[in-house]
Amino acid sequence: MPKVVAKKVVSKVAPKPAAKKVEPVVVPKPVASKAAPAVVPKSVANKAEPAVVPKPVANKAEPAVVPKTVAKKIDPVAVPKPAAGKVEPVVAPKTVAKKVDPVVEPRPVAKKFDPVIEFLRRLAKDDPKVMAEFIKWAIDPARSPKEVERIHEFVEEAEHRIRNSRSKLDRVAAAQALLGLFRDHSRRLGVNERFLATICGALCTYFQNRKIWDPAIESCEFLVGRAIPDEDGVGFHKRLDWLYRQRARRAI
């Protein structure tokens, strides 16, 4: 067999690439801002040598000159001084205190007692003493004109009460009380003759119809004595004569 000659294998060593010098990149510093770090490129296949960071230029950067603001002087505002004269103090007007009149409550007016109203009330209840007490009050000389008018009012009501059939009043005594008032005080009280003729004529007729002769004759005698005629202007003489005869006939 043929001998095999061993060949020396020469190992091929790849040549090292020449190290290229990388010139430092001068990065300009931004004004008033921090410089960004330089970016070092990596080698493709081989381990890259550490990048040489260029040192900053020895020249010192001059600081930026900031223009100074000119401070303007502000003139102070001149406050006018008060005049040298004396300042009169402000006098506040005095408030006039109004006098408040005290509230005067009106006093209750005392109602005057009217005796005629009381007499009329008692007359309506047929009080046996009302006629005597009324005559006593009516003949008082201190009676005023208004009270005299009230006397007429009571007399007229008493005459109606005497002729009322439901009345329990003593009719004869009441009629004699009225005739006594007319006979003694009618002129002083200023009682009109027409009023007397109406009241006495009504009493005379009332007692005449009931054949109560004495009060009928007294009423007629009063009218004849005063010469007071009736409504027709005829006197009561004939009527009085007739009453006399009737009373004399009853007495027999």
Secondary structure by P-SEA (a helix, b strand, c coil): ccbbbbcccccccccccccccccccccccccccccccbbbbbbcccccccccccccccccccccccccccccccccccccccccccccccccccccccccccccccccccccccaaaaaaaaaaacccaaaaaaaaaaacccccaaaaaaaaaaaaaaaaaaaccccccaaaaaaaaaaaaaacccccccccaaaaaaaaaaaaaaaaaacccaaaaaaaaaaaaacccccccccaaaaaaaaaaaaaaaac
